[in-house]
Amino acid sequence: MRDSRRPAYKRPAQDEHRPSLPEVYASVRVPVGAGWLRRFLAFAGPGYMISVGYMDPGNWATDIAGGSRFGYSLLAVILLSNLMAILLQALAVRLGVATGRDLAQACRDHYSKPVNIALWLACETAIIACDLAEVIGTAIALQLLFGIPMIAGALITALDAFLLLLLVNKGFRFLEAFVIALLIVIATCFALQIAAAAPPIANVLRGFVPSPRIAADREMLYVAIGILGATVMPHNLYLHSSVVQTRAYGQSTEARRDAIRWATIDSTLALTLALFVNAAILIVAAAVFHASGHDDVAEIGDAFRLLSPLLGLGIASTLFAVALLASGLNSTVTATLAGQIVMEGFLRLRLPNWARRLVTRGIAVVPVVAVAAVYGEKGTAQLLVLSQVILSMQLPFAVVPLVRFVSDRRKMGVFAIGRWLAVLAWFVAGAIVVLNVKLLADTLLP
């Protein structure tokens, strides 16, 4: 049932303003005049779908490498990255609700065709890099749990398009419930591992305090930028600005203001869960590997093999692999939907979900299979970390347009962000650009 204040969406053949996900637009009813709990539950869901991208297999690679090599030092990077993510996702929510346009559509409306093509290519690169992480992570999980060879596991991941089709056909709420169930599996697995590892609380708390060494040490900075790229996902900004419109919240100013408030609460709580998972991965790596002198553990397979013996808990490695598989499966949902939104928003080109997914996943599977065949597990581990650095390189191309749009009163009207929030948002955008330039300089210059 739709909210009577918001008319049912009708899509004319040449509608310039059709949403990128027309089949689920305003499909989730928001109760009018209900208590806070019912309204909270009505808006709960999109934030958890977004949070999936903040704890995908790419995060595992960078968090394990950071924890085993540098102990708890990079917890500060995870915390700062998560705070950036909370701010940026709140801005994406504001853009989608206030304008009825997702970020890709807003870019198409504002920029010239060459600029839009460049932005589209940058975002597609980010989605492919994210897909690389998903393919590698899922293939590794299948190998660890069931002994399936890496190459075969990578090929199997191409079939996840049909899983997404099944979920979407059952309704958007069913899709959200599936995502949240897998998130609970991931969080439970790491909560048990944290309890078994029993890390020293004082060291963990000190790790959340930023250290100048992070910027001064080239290797630490490389991993830190990888964590930033794995945490703040550029295509999630496009995705969130679209999926928030699945709620039938009404078109009045007050209704949209209320929708922004509840959707922001939803995403903040979901990203807090992502912070726990990311921090837990690094803490387990620091407490188990770094503390025992295994500071060179950067591969997920090595972490799986060492975790149970070093932790003294037989089921620890299995929990680790189960959480990894759940993470890989979950991440396929957000990457698929983001791909559809980006392609529709920038190019007005709409492909069936299964075709879009197979194309994107096929592009990601080929390099994984090639690297696995030539270099084995070590090569895929390095490719996994590299994919997260590539993601970080694409961030400015999503963040800068987003901040520009939500600061513009001509586009946003009364929903434009205030001056202090705009300054903070531009500071975050500038910090991302500066860190990426430094990483490029350190990587390319001798």
C-alpha positions, 0 to 999 in steps of 0.5 A: 500500500502506498502513502496517499500523500505521494501519488503512484509513480507512472513512467511515461515512455520518455520520462526525463525524471524516471527513477533509476529503480522504477520497479521499487520506487516508493514501494515501501509504505511509510505509516502516517501519524504512527509512533517513532518505532513504526516510522524507524522500522519503516525506514530501516533497511537501505542503510544496512544495504549500504553498510555491506559495501563497508565490510566487503572482502576488500576490507578484510585484506586491508584490515588483516594487512594493517593489523598483522603488520602495524598492530592496533595503530590503524584503528584510527584510520578505520574510525576516521574513515567511518566518520567520513562515511557517515557524513557522506552517506547522510549527504547522499540521503539528503540529495535523494530525498530533497531532489528526487534524483540520485547522484548519477542523475544529478550529475547528468543534469548539471555537467556537460556530456564529456564530464558525465562520461568521465564521471561514469567511467570513474564510477564503473572503474570503482564498481569493477574494483569492488567486484574484484574484491568480491570475486576474490573473497568469495572464491577464497571462502569457497576454497577454505570451506569446501576445497574448491580450487581458486579458479573454479570458485571465481567462475562460480561467483558469476552465477550470483546474478541469478541469486539477486534476481530471485531476491529482487523478484520477492520484493525490496523488503525481502532483499533488505531482510536477506542482507541484514540476516547475513550482516548478523552472521558476520557480526556474530562470527567476529564477536566470538573471535574478539571474545576468544582473542581477548585483546588488551583494552588499553592497546585497542583504545590507543589505536583509535588515537591518530598518529603522525607515523601513519602519514610519514611511513610509506608502507603504513600510508599505502595500507591506510589509503587502502582502508580508506578506499575499502571503507568509503565506497564511491559507488555507495553514494550513488546507490544510497541516493537512489534506494532511499527513494524506495520509501513512500514518504510523501512530497511535502517539505515536512514529509521529506524533512522527516524522511531525511531524519529517519533515513540518516538515523538508519544509515548511521546505525548501520555504519556503526555496525560496519565500524565494529566489523572492520575494527574487529577484523583488524583487532583480531589480526593485531591480537593474534598475528602481530602479537605472536610475531606473524607481522607478514600475514596479508593474505586471507588464506594465511589468516585462515590457516593460522587463526585456530592454532594461534588462538587455540580455538578450533572453530575460529578459522571456520567462523572466519571463512563463514563470515567471509562467504557471507560478506562476499554474497552480501556485497553482490547485491550492492554492486549490482544495484549500484551498477544499474543506477550508475548506467541508467543515471549517466547514460539512460541505458537500462539493461536487465539485472542479470545482463548487467551483473554478468557483464560487470562480474565477467570483467572482474572474473577475467583478471582474477582467473588470470592472476590466480593461474599465473601467480597463485594465492599471493598474486590474488592477495596483492590484487585484492589490496590494490583493488581497494587503493583503486577504489580510493582513487575514484572517491573524489569523482563521487565526493566532490559532485555530491558536496557541491550539489547538497551545498547549492540552494538552487538545487536543494532549496530549504534542504541545502546544508548549512555553512558549517556542515558545508565546510566540514564536507569540503574538508573531508573531500579535500582530505581525500584528494590530498591523501590520494595525491600523496599516495600517488607520489609515494608510489610513483616517485623513487 
